[in-house]
């Protein structure tokens, strides 16, 4: 994750916003959560060593990772959704009842409020970071509106072609706008040729699989540096304490000896290779789907002990039933034959029961080309082991 944080900071230093994209459970939201914390308390840098002779027990330490945007930083978190609009993000008009009647009062949205914050001489903040989760869940082009121009740092204050902010909804008098309400009970006015401040940075996330989401407009997309978040088997290996060099490349000779963690590691790899081939890499399964499977547990006395192997097999099966298989059903919707092939339904193990089979009618040998409903976690341990090991190919 540290390298990804550096990539984000490098993009900001180059005057670019950041878009993290990839399948669910690849660590996008976790990464921006870590960045959120890092802006307040920078983590250790992986390079460099500090020496403090006064610390006799730990004289050496790592320096803090450099945060390359002006400090202190105001952090704002928002999530786009289908009801989120221009009025929430840029500028909206709300009715206000006064003694003279009802009038529309301007209210600053998230993006405009960030600009007003840095223009406020009483503010202590030197920069603002806006985190946008699920940027493609709303109509992003409509939400940004003409403010899309100011995603480009060249058009901001100090840029190559600094442009005045077009706030046509406002009434101006003597070079100043009418009063703008801000979150937290604050108010602001802006001059006629108000320039958008430079030090406002955006990092956003986008789910590459969500069919219900609105595609990102190309004019909007090119104003972001894209950082792809891929499924990462190394994360699972570290989570379970596996030596990746010891994981077999060929399993035929060792299939019956594979433990649930090596099986889970190889299972995700095999499923993702098949999904990438059938549907494209953007539909792969994220490693986070399997992190609920724990290799160790803490006893009531605080002692850390390995999880019983049978318990781990059932945990893998439950994760399959509740998390992984629903994802597969969604991806292979309308492609039943490909799903049957993925689950090796037509080529079951030569001996013993297998979890996945074709559905048959009662009192008949007729089978349909559809899966028989099954919860793998309700099967016996031997069937669970055999089924997942066989599923590896």
URDA-V947841 format. One record per residue. RES is the residue in one small letter. OMEGA is omega as a letter, one per 40 degrees, with the letter a starting at -180 (none if undefined). BURIAL is b if it has 9 or more other ideal C-beta (glycine too) atoms within 8 Angstrom, else e. Layout:
res	omega	burial
RES	OMEGA	BURIAL
RES	OMEGA	BURIAL
//
This chain:
res	omega	burial
x	a	e
x	a	e
x	i	e
x	i	b
x	i	b
x	i	b
x	i	b
x	a	b
x	i	b
x	i	b
x	i	b
x	a	b
x	i	e
x	i	e
x	a	e
x	i	b
x	a	b
x	i	b
x	i	b
x	a	b
x	i	b
x	i	b
x	i	b
x	i	b
x	i	b
x	i	b
x	a	b
x	a	b
x	i	e
x	a	b
x	a	b
x	i	b
x	i	e
x	i	b
x	i	b
x	i	b
x	a	e
x	i	b
x	i	b
x	i	e
x	a	e
x	i	e
x	i	b
x	i	e
x	i	b
x	a	e
x	i	e
x	i	e
x	i	e
x	i	e
x	i	e
x	a	e
x	a	e
x	i	e
x	a	e
x	a	e
x	a	e
x	a	e
x	a	e
x	i	e
x	i	b
x	i	b
x	i	b
x	i	e
x	a	b
x	i	e
x	a	b
x	i	e
x	a	b
x	i	e
x	e	e
x	a	e
x	i	b
x	a	b
x	i	b
x	a	b
x	i	e
x	i	b
x	i	b
x	i	b
x	a	e
x	i	e
x	a	e
x	a	b
x	i	b
x	a	b
x	i	b
x	a	b
x	a	b
x	a	b
x	i	b
x	i	b
x	a	b
x	a	e
x	i	e
x	a	e
x	i	e
x	i	e
x	a	e
x	a	e
x	a	e
x	i	e
x	i	e
x	a	e
x	i	b
x	i	b
x	a	b
x	i	b
x	a	b
x	a	b
x	i	b
x	a	b
x	i	b
x	i	b
x	i	b
x	i	b
x	a	b
x	i	b
x	a	b
x	a	b
x	i	e
x	a	e
x	i	e
x	a	e
x	i	b
x	i	e
x	i	b
x	i	b
x	i	b
x	i	b
x	i	b
x	i	b
x	i	b
x	a	b
x	a	b
x	i	b
x	i	b
x	i	b
x	a	e
x	a	b
x	i	b
x	a	b
x	a	b
x	a	b
x	a	e
x	i	e
x	i	b
x	i	b
x	a	e
x	i	b
x	i	b
x	a	b
x	i	e
x	a	e
x	i	b
x	i	b
x	a	e
x	i	e
x	a	b
x	i	e
x	a	e
x	a	b
x	i	b
x	a	e
x	a	b
x	i	e
x	a	b
x	i	e
x	a	e
x	i	b
x	a	e
x	i	b
x	a	e
x	i	e
x	i	e
x	i	b
x	i	b
x	a	b
x	i	b
x	i	b
x	i	b
x	i	b
x	i	e
x	i	e
x	i	e
x	i	e
x	i	e
x	i	b
x	a	b
x	i	b
x	a	e
x	a	e
x	a	e
x	i	b
x	a	b
x	a	b
x	a	b
x	a	e
x	i	b
x	a	b
x	a	b
x	i	b
x	a	b
x	i	b
x	i	b
x	i	b
x	a	b
x	a	b
x	a	b
x	a	e
x	a	e
x	a	e
x	i	b
x	i	e
x	i	e
x	i	b
x	a	e
x	i	e
x	i	e
x	a	b
x	a	b
x	i	e
x	i	b
x	i	b
x	a	b
x	i	e
x	a	b
x	i	e
x	a	b
x	i	e
x	a	b
x	a	b
x	a	b
x	i	e
x	i	b
x	i	b
x	i	b
x	a	e
x	a	e
x	a	b
x	a	e
x	i	b
x	a	e
x	i	e
x	a	e
x	i	e
x	a	b
x	i	e
x	i	e
x	a	e
x	a	b
x	a	e
x	a	e
x	a	e
x	a	b
x	a	e
x	a	e
x	i	b
x	a	e
x	a	b
x	i	b
x	i	b
x	i	b
x	i	b
x	a	b
x	i	b
x	i	b
x	i	b
x	a	b
x	i	b
x	a	b
x	i	b
x	i	e
x	a	b
x	i	b
x	i	b
x	a	e
x	a	b
x	a	e
x	a	e
x	a	e
x	a	e
x	a	b
x	a	b
x	i	b
x	a	b
x	a	b
x	i	b
x	a	b
x	a	b
x	i	b
x	i	e
x	a	b
x	i	e
x	a	b
x	i	b
x	a	e
x	a	e
x	i	e
x	i	e
x	i	e
x	a	e
x	i	e
x	a	e
x	i	e
x	i	e
x	i	b
x	a	e
x	i	e
x	i	e
x	i	e
x	i	b
x	i	b
x	i	b
x	i	b
x	a	b
x	i	b
x	i	b
x	i	b
x	a	b
x	a	b
x	a	e
x	a	b
x	a	b
x	i	e
x	i	e
x	i	b
x	i	b
x	i	b
x	a	e
x	a	b
x	i	b
x	a	e
x	i	e
x	a	e
x	a	b
x	i	e
x	i	b
x	i	b
x	i	b
x	i	b
x	a	b
x	i	b
x	a	b
x	a	b
x	i	e
x	a	e
x	i	b
x	a	e
x	i	e
x	i	e
x	i	e
x	a	e
x	a	b
x	a	b
x	i	b
x	a	b
x	i	b
x	i	b
x	i	b
x	i	e
x	i	e
x	i	e
x	i	e
x	i	e
x	i	e
x	i	e
x	i	e
x	i	e
x	a	e
x	i	b
x	a	b
x	a	e
x	i	b
x	a	e
x	a	b
x	i	b
x	i	e
x	i	b
x	a	e
x	a	e
x	a	e
x	i	b
x	i	b
x	a	b
x	a	b
x	a	b
x	i	b
x	i	b
x	a	b
x	a	b
x	i	b
x	none	e
//
